[in-house]
Amino acid sequence: MVLTSGSQGGHFVTQAQLVPTTRAVPVAARRGPVDVEVVIPAYNEARRLRGSVVATARYLATRPWSSRIVVVDNGSADATARVARRADAAPVPVEVIGCAIAGKGAAVRRGMMTSAARYVGFVDADLATPIEALGEALAALEAGATAVIGSRYAGGAAIRRKQPVARRLGGAAFRALAKRMVPGVADTQCGFKFFERTAVQRALATCAVTGFAFDVELLRGVQSQGGTVVELPITWTDDARSTLRPLRDGLPAFRAALTLLGAKA
């Protein structure tokens, strides 16, 4: 099938958020094939998840692709799973799966490794990046890119609502560190990334980070296997209800990134 172009999270774990995760997922355990799957990792997202699922489903229903939404409940203590399941009347299929390993990276990996779609990717539960950016992302994948990632710092990007100062400072320091491992990429941490499925699953098979530094390890893996990473300028809006906390989540992410950098050296 030829795709046509359209218009334009995690929680704290210890030990630098590194665990062995290299076991392959049996083909029989994967969902049925579609053109594109949108994975939404969710930890205690009951308040804002339904709106994001509905908006994503409505957009996908207007496109010519066969599609599915996959919500990965990452051990939530609230009604996240129930809210997601109530969206099963959406105009595209919505599936809810669990992930027993804590951390956004673990949840994303669980969702993408169980996919059989042609293209698979993930978005944050707050849809800080408008889902309409998926049209351009899939057009770039169809043109041969291995990964297309939303970028708040590429030319043409815009930020409608900024993060608090502490998060902006921490983000700038993390970007400087990430550039040493993922050359040519200005924004490794935007929660909007889509991939050619077989390529990303090869990269995921070697990933060990389960927390917020997961994106760095994944993109580095894609590049190390000869894949191309395209940054897509996006319009991004911070959500003040984010579950990420600079000290609780940021420091473990820095430790994990430093561990990755040491392993590279």
N, C-alpha and C positions, 0 to 999 in steps of 0.2 A: 504494500500500500504506500502511496505517496502522501505525506502529510502536507497540508497547506498552512501557511502562516496566518496568524491572527494579529490583533493589535498588541500594539506593544505588549528557652525551654528546658531542661535537665535538672538534676539535683545532686547533692554532694555525695561523693564517695571518696574513700581514702586511698592511700598508696599510689598517689599520683595518677589515679584513675586509669590504671593499666591492668588488664587481665587478659589471659590467653583467649582468643576468639577465632581461632583459625579453622575450626571444624566446618566442613562444607555442608550445605543444606541439601538433602536428597531431592531429586527432581520431583518425586512423588509428593513431597511436602509443600510444593509451591502451588500458588493459586493459578487459575487458568489464564492463558495468554490474552492480553489486550494490547492496544497500541501504546497506552501510557497509564502508569499508576502514579498517583500522588500520595506519598506517605506523610502522615502528620504524627510526629512523636508528641506524646501528651503525658504530663505529670501534674496532677491536680489542676486540670484545665476546665473543670465543669462550668465555670462562669462564662467563658468566652468561646468554648469549643463549638457549640451548636451553630453560632453565627458564621464561623469560619468554614465549617463543613457545608452549610447551606450555600454560602457564596461560591465555594469551590465547585459544588455539584451543579449549580445553576450555570456557571461559566462553562464547565465541561459539556453540559447538555447542549450548548449552542455550537459546539465544534464538531468537525467531521470525524473525530477519532473515537474509537472504542476506548473506554476508560474505566477506572475504578479508583475509589478513595480508600486508603488503608490507614486506620487510626491505630497507633501502637500505644496501648496503655502501659506506662512504665511504672507500675506498682502504685498507682494513685490511691490516696486515702479518702478521696471525695467521690462524687458521682460521675467522674469522667467517662467510664465505660458505659454507664447507663445512658448518659447524654448522647454519646456517639451512636449507640445502638438505636436510639429513638430516631436517628436520622436515616434509618434504612428505607424510608419512603421517598428519599431524595430521587431526582431524575436520573442519577447514575448510581451504580452499586456502591455501598459503603460497608466495609468489613472492619471488624474490631479484633485485634489480636493482642496478646500480652507479651511482656518482656520481663523476665525475672531478674535480669542484671540491671542495676541502677545506672542511670546516666543517659544523657541525650544521645551520645554516640552509640551506645548499646541498642537503644530503641530504634534509631535510624537503620543501623545494620540489620537488625531483626526484620524490619519491614522490607528492606531492599534485597536481602538475601533470599527471602521467600517469594520474590517476584518472578514471573515469567513474561513480563511485559517487554515490548520492544524498547521502550524508554521508561526509566523510572527515576524518581527524584523525591525530594522532601521539601516541605514548607513549614515554617513555624506556626504554632497554633494560633498566634495573634494575627496572622496574615499581614505582618508589617510591610512585606512586599506584596503589592496587589497581584492577585492570581492571574490577571490579564497578561502579565509578563510571560506567562507560559507559552503564548503563541509565538513570540520571537525566539524563546528558548528552543522550542521544538523545531522551528525553521532552521536554526543554527545546527542542531543535531542532525537534521535531515541533510544538511549541506556537508556534513562530515566531521563536525566537532565530536570529541569524546565526552566532554563535560561542558555545560553551560551554567555559570553561576551568577547570581545577582551580585552587583557591586555598588556600594554606596560611594565609592571613591574613583570610579572610572569617569572619564569625560562624559558629560551629559547627565550624570546622576544628580538626584536632588534629595534632600532630607527635609521633610515637612515638619517633624517634631523631633528635636534633638534629645539624646539621652542625658541623664544627670551628669554633672561635671566629673564625678568620680569614675563613672563608667567610661566617659570619653577619654580620660587620661589613661585609664587602664587599657582601653582598646588601642590607643595609639602605641603604647609600649608593646602590646602583644603583636600588633601588625609589624612592628620593626623586627621582632623575633621571627615571626612567621615568614617574612620575605627571605630570610636566609635559607629556609627549607623549601619554599614554593616560589621559585623565581618567576618574575613576570606577572604575579598576581597581587593586586593591591588590597583585596578584601577577601580573606579566607573565611570570615565568620558570618557573613550574611546568611540568614536561614532560608535560602532559596537556591537549590541546586538540582540540576537534572542531568542524566547520564544515558549513554548507550548501555543497555543493561548488562550484556555479557562482559564488557570491559570493566564496569564498576564492580561487578561481582568478583572478578579476578583481583582487583585492588583490595576489596573488602576482605578477601580471604587471608590477607596478611596483616590486617589492622588489629591492634590491641588496645587502643585508647577507647575508653567508654564515656568520657566526659566531654567538656567543651573544646578541648584541643583535638577532638576527633577529626574535624574538618581539615586540619593541617595534615594529619597523617594520611587521610584519604586522598586529598589532592596531590600530595607528594607521591603516593602510590600510583595514581593515574599517570602522572608525568614520567615516573621512572619506568613505566611500561610502554612509553612512547606515545601516550595519548595527548591530545590537545585540550587545553582548558581555555574557554572563551568567557571573558567577563562581560556581562550584560548590564549596562547602566540602568538603574531602577530608581523609582521614586519611593522612598522609605519613610515610614512613620513609626516612631518609638511608641510602645504601649507601656504606660506607667504601671500596669498590673503585671509586668514581667515577673516570673519566679526567680530569675537570675539575681544573685547578690554578689557585689564585687569581691568581698573578702571570702565569703563561704565558697563560691564557685570559681572566682577569678584566680585565687592563689593556687588551687589544685591544677587549673588549666595551665598556668605558667610552669609549674613543676613538671607536668606531663610534656609540655613543649620543650623544656630544657632537656628532659630525658630523651626525646626524639632527636634533638639536635646533637646530643652526645653520642647517640647510636649512629647517626649519620657520619659523624667525624671518625 
